[in-house]
Amino acid sequence: MADQKVGELLDALGLVVDLDEGDMPVDAHVLIKVVKADGTVSLVKGASESLDWITALGMLTAAQHIENNGYVDSSDEE
C-alpha cells in the first residue's frame, strides 16, 4: 500500500469545516473508514507533516469529548 494525498478524496466525500475569516489551520488528523475490495472494513489514519504525537493524542481526545458531549464555543455564550 502506498501513501496517497487525500485532499481530493476528502473533497469528494463532502468534508467541510467551519472556519472564520483569518483562521489559520496548522495541523490535521484524519480518520477514514475504508471498505476493502474483499468487503472487509478498516480504518486508516493520516496526519499533517508537522503533527506531533502529543498534539495528535490531544486532538483525538478533544474530538471524542466533542462527539460525546457536544461543543459550545465560549464566544457564543457572551
Secondary structure, 3 states (H helix, E strand, C coil): CCCCCCHHHHHHCCCCCCCCCCCCCCCCEEEEEEECCCCCEEEEEEECCCCCHHHHHHHHHHHHHHHHHCCCCHHHHC
